[in-house]
Amino acid sequence: MKKDVIFKLSSPYRDDFRVMGYRFGKGEKSCCIIGSLRGNEIQQLYMCGQLVKTLELLESRGEVVHGREILIIPSINNYGTNLSKNFWCLDNTDVNRTFPGNAEGETTERVAAGVFSEISGYQYGIQFASFYIPGVFIPHVRMMKTNKENTGLANLFGLPYVILRTPNSLDQGTLNYNWQMGNTSAFSVYTNATESIDEESAEQGVSAVLRFLSRMGIIKYKCHGGYMGAIVDEDDMINIKSGAAGIYRSIKHTGNEVKKGELLAEIIHPYEGEIIDRISAPADGIIFFTHTKPLVIENNVIFKMIKRLHK
């Protein structure tokens, strides 16, 4: 293992800001793995640490294939993590909306440009990602639809679902999108937690990456075969929204199969305690995402559901 400073930014008030990278093997730029891009992505940071530990052991055994290099960057916004802030602590900007960056631009643009120059050119790129809404997903791999996506490769992670997303204008500043546009096969891996550590799904995410690296001939590693993932277009999912603001009580959870009309959640008046909204399933299907915060506002997306196509 070789530990490198991927990017450094001088600070007049404290120690320099550094983005650290861990390299395994030597040769072709085979795979780059990114952890926390936002300060609250603790699960994503944890999974990268577990990968660093595992790959260091595999490398010591000669099980990183000769002529292949793996780069792991556990955190890109460690200032945010230290201060418990999601975004860049000085101007509250999101690093994952500033790729490919600008070396002469604002701070987050310079961070993104410095990191992106180091991680461009890898054959495969994997990001442990989080969603903009707080909640729990079924673990899955997500890809942007850029006409460069490869669902066959995404299935090699062995996770239950492969989700395809149509990028909007905001997505064009994300790491995944810019990796793909630079001809890196890019994948975002989502697990069950962000601000806390969920050991079970973290292990599932780490195993999925090791499975992919093994199947692509980058490491020698025996693991469980995983799933043959179902390919789902995000545009085909049903977004289920709250009809009122209040205290949120979830009755169904991520992974539950539900029938049309079945009660999914209730919204309770925060002062009077009465149920002011009941949310029911609009169709038969599987709950793919569940909101987890105790409060909701009106028209919050509280569930994402995969509609059952076959009875």
N, C-alpha and C positions, 0 to 999 in steps of 0.2 A: 504494500500500500504506500502510495505517495500522497502527502498532504500539501496542497497548493493554495496560495491566495489567488482566487479567480479575479477579484476586483477589489480595489482599495480606494477610499475617499478620505482625504484629510479633513480633520475637524479642529477648529481653533479652541474648542472648549473641553474636549474629552479625547479618549483614545480614538485612533483612526477606525473608521467603519470598514470592515473586511467581510467579503463573501468567501467562505472557505470551500474547497473542493477536495474530494478523495478519489484518487485514480487507482484503478486495479488493472493489471495486465499492461501490455505495451504493444502498440502497432496501430492497426486500423481503428478509426473512431467509430466504435460499434454502437454504444448505447450511452445516453446521458439521462440521469434520473434526478428530478428536482423535487424538493420537499416543500417547505413553508415559503410561500410568497407573501402571505399576510401574517400579521403579528399574532393572530388568534389561532393559527393552524398548528395546534399542538399535536394532534394525532398524526398529521402529515410529517412533522418534524420527527416524531417518535418512530414512525415506520422507516424513515431514511436511516436513523441511527441503528435500527435493527438490521437493515440491509448492509450498512458499513461493517457491522460486527460479523455478519455471516460471510460476506465476500472476503473479508480479511482472513478468515479461517480457510475458505475455499482456495484462496490464492496461496496460502502457506502449504497447502496440499498439492499444489500444481494443477488445480481444477478450474482455473481461468484459462481458456483455450489460447494457445500461443498465437501471437499476431492480432489479438483483440484487446481493445481498451474500453473500460467502463469508467464513467465519471459520475460521481454522486455529489450533489450540492444540497446539503440538508436544509439550509435556510438562506433566503435572499434578503429578507427584511428582519434581521435580528434586533435592530433598534426597536421595531414595533413590538416584538415578543418581550423584550426587556421591560417595556413600559406598558404592556397589556393593551396596546392599540392595534386595531386591525390594519390601518394604513400607515403611510409614512408619517412619522411623528411631528414633523415641522409644518407640513402643509396639507396633511390628511388626503394625500393622493394615493391611488391604488397602483402599485408597481405592475400588477397584471392587467393594466389597461394602457401601458406605455411602450409595449414592444412594437417594433424592433429597437426603439430607443433613439436617442439623439445625443451624441457625445458632447455637443455644445449647448444642450437644452437645460431644462429644469433638473433638479437633483434626481428625481425618480427616472427621468428620461436618460440621464447619464448612467445611472445604475443599470437600467435595462440594456442600454447600448453596450456597456462594458461586459455584462454577463453574456448577452446574446452573441457577441463576437467570439467568445470562448466556446459556446455550446453549439454554434452553427457547424454544419458539416458532419454531424453524427448521423449514422444510418437510422437509428431509432431514438426517439425522445419520449420519456415517460414523466408525467407530472402527477404527484399526489395532490389532488385538487379538492376544493371545498365549494359549496354552493352559496349563492348570495342570500338565500333565505335560510334561517336556522331550522334544521330538521334532520331526519334520518332517512337515508336511501337504502334500497337493496344494493349491496355492493355490485359495481358494474364498471365497464370501460366505456368512455365517451370519446367520440371523434367528431370533428367539424366536417361538414359536407363542403369540400373545396374542389371536388373532382380529382383529388389526390388521395382520398381516404381508402383504406384497405380493410374491409371487415373480416376477411380471412385471417389476416395477421392479428386483428383484435381478438378473435376467438381463441388464439393461442394462449391468452392469459388464463383461460379456464374459469372465468367469472360467469354468473348466471345470465347477465344481459350485456349486449353491446348496443349503446345508444348513439344514434346519429343526430347531430344538431345542425340546423340551418343557421349559419352565422349572420348576426346583424351587425350594424355599424360599430357597436361597442366591442363586439367579439374580435374585430379586426386589430385591436390593440393587445390581444391576449397572447400568451406564450404558445399555446397549442396552435392557433391559427398561423402565426408567423413561422413556427417550425415547419408546418406543412407547406406553406408558400415557399420556403427555402429548401424543399425536397427532403426534409426529414420526416419519416413516418412517425407521427406524433399521436400519443394516447394519453388521456386523462383518466386516472384510476380514482374512483370514489368509494369510500367506506362509510361506516355508520356514525362517525364522530368528527368533530372539528376542535372545539375548545376543551374537550376532555379526551381521555384515552379509553377506547373500547378495545380491550385485549383481543377478543375473538375476531372482530372484523379487521383489526390491525394485522393479526397473523394471516388472515385471508388475503389482505392486500399485499403483504410481503411475499407470501407463497406464490401469488399470481405473477409477480415480477420475476421471481426466481424461475418459475415455470416457463415464462416467456423467454428469458435469457437462455435457459437450457434448450428449449425447442428451436431457438434460432442459432444454436451451435456456438454460443458465446461462453458458456460455462458448462462444466460437467456436474450435473446435479440431478438426483432422483427425487421425484416428488409425486404426490397424488395427481391423477389425471385431470381433476376438476370437472367443470361443466362444459357441455356444448351450448354456448350462450345463444339465447334468442336475440335476433336483431330487430330493434324497435326504432322507428323514427320518432323523435321527440314531438314532432308536429302532430302525430297520431295519438299522443297521450291526452287524457282528459284532465284539465285543471279544475279542481273543485275549490270554490272560494267560500269564505265566510259571508253570511248575510248581515252581520251586525258586528259592532265592536264590543269587546268584553273579555271575561275570563274564559279561557279555552279548556274544554274537557274532552280529551280524545277517548273514543270508545274502541275504535279499530286502529291497528298499528301496521307499520311497514311489513310487507310480506303476507298479510292476511288476504285470503280470497273472500270476496263479498258478492252478494246478490243485489240486483237492482232493487232500490227502495230500502235497503238495510241501513240502519242508523250508524253513522260514522263518528259524529262528534256533536257536542252541544256547546253553545255559547251562553254564559251566565252573566246576568246584570251584576256589575261589580259592587253596587251599593245595596241593591234590594234582594239579591240572591235568586231571583227568578230566572228560569230558562227563557231566553229571548230569541234563540234561533236553534233549530235542529237541522243538521246537515246529513242528507241521505245519499246513498250511492245512486248515480244516474244510470248505471248499467252494471251488468255482471263484469267482474274483472279482478285484478290484483292490485293492492295498494303498493305503489312503487316508492312514494315519498310521503312522509308525514311531518307536518309542522310540530315543533316541540316546545316552543316558548309558552309560558302560561297566559300571556295576553295576545289578543289579535285585534287588528283594526278591520273595518268593513272592507270587503273585497280582497282580503288576504288570501293568497293561495295556501290552503292548509293541507290539501292532498293532491298528489298526482297519481293517476290511475291508468294502468294498462288495460284497455278494454279486451275482454275475452272474445276472440273472433269465432271460435268453434264451440258448439255446445256438446 
